[in-house]
Amino acid sequence: MKYQIFRFALVLGSLFGACLPSFAQGNPPRKAEALPKVEVIQFHLEHRCYSCNKMEEYSRETLKSYPGVPFKLYNVEDRKNENLAEQFKATGTSLFLYNPQTGRKKDLTAGAFLSVGNKEKFIRELKKNIEEFQKAL
């Protein structure tokens, strides 16, 4: 019985201890934030080419119109990104739309490479894909 009370007190203390720093600073605990329904993910190699850099630049510019859509950039040659790159089957420069709640993804790589030489076309196509992806959710 003493052991169970001790375990309960230990667990309870851990829970309150985890919240203590935010209360001590006068910050209320944060509510669970909803995950974004769409993320733009770009993979790249260590040595980046012109097209890869332009893809990033144009994607970031496009996402200024979508403040709730994050842009994430991963180096496929970095071992810490190995599992993620494998999940997306990314071995080099690639561009994806991704829903972290459902795991749904759309590969935009081919279209991105075809339109990277035309900024307006790239932005127009990315916006169109984002809107279609959001509607399908």
N, C-alpha and C positions, 0 to 999 in steps of 0.2 A: 504494500500500500504506500509506504514512504517513497519507494522507487517511482511509482506512478505519479505521485504528487510532485516529486522532484523533476521528472520528465515534463510534466505539464507546465511547471514554472519555467523551466528552461526554454521550452517552445514559446510560451507567452512572452518571456523576456526578449527572445530573439525577434519576435514580431514587432514589439514596441520599440526595441532598439533600432530596428531598420528605419522606422519612421521618425525617430528622435531628431536627427540632424535637420530635417526639413521643418519640423515644428520649432526647433531652437532658433532657426534663422527667421522665423515668422512667416514661412512659406507654407500654405496649406498643401496637403498631398494632392498630386495631380490626378485627374480622372484619366481613365484609360483612353488613349487617343486612338481614333480610327486610323487604320492603315490606309494609305492611298490606294485607289482602285487601279491606277495606272502608274507605272514607272517606265522611264526610258533608260535602257541599259546599253552601254557600249563597251565592248571588249576591244583590246588593242594589244599589239606586241610591244616589246621593250623599245625597239627602234621604230618610231612612228613615221609613216609616210605622209605626203601632202594630203591625200584623200582622207586618211584617218583623222588628221588634225582638222580638216574642213568639216568632216562629219560631226566632230565634237562642237566646233564653233557654231555651225548652223543649228544643231540640236539645242544647244543652250539658248541661242537667240529665239528659236521657235518656242521654247518653254517659258519665255517671258510672258507669253499670252496665256499660259496655263500655270498659275502660281502654285497650285496644289499637286502638280506632277513633278516628282523629283527626277533628276538626272544622275545616274551612277556610272562611274567609269572604272573599269577593272583591267589590269594587266594580266593577260592569260599566262604569261611566263612566270608570274609570281606564285610561288608554291601556296601561299595563303588563299589564293583565288582558284586553286586547282579544282575543288569540288564544285564550285559555282560554274566554272567554265565547262566542266564535264556535264553538269545538269543542262546547260544550254547548248552543248555540243559545239562550243566556240573554240576554234584553234588559232584564230587570228582576228583581224578587224571584223567586227560584226555589230549589228544594231538590232535591238529587240524592244518590243513593248511587252510589259509583264504585269500581271495582276498578282500581288503577293498573297492575297486572300484565297484565290482559287488555284494558283499555280499556272494559270493560262498564259501562254506566251505567243507572240507573233514575230516572226523573223522578217525584218525589214532590210536585211543586208544587201540583197541584189538590187533593189530599187534605190537604196541609198548610194551605192556605188555608181549606178547609172545616172543619177541626178546630182552628184556632188560637184560637177562642173558648172551647175546652174543654181545659184543660191535661191532664187525665187521659186524654182521648181522643187528643190529639195524641201524648203519650208512649207510650200503648199501641200506636197505629198505627205510630209510628216504630220501636219495638222489634220489632213483628211484621215490618215490612219489612226491617229489618236481619237478623233471623234467617232469613227466607226467602232473602234475597240471599246470605247466607253459605252456606246449604245448597246453593244452586244452583251454587256454585263447584266 
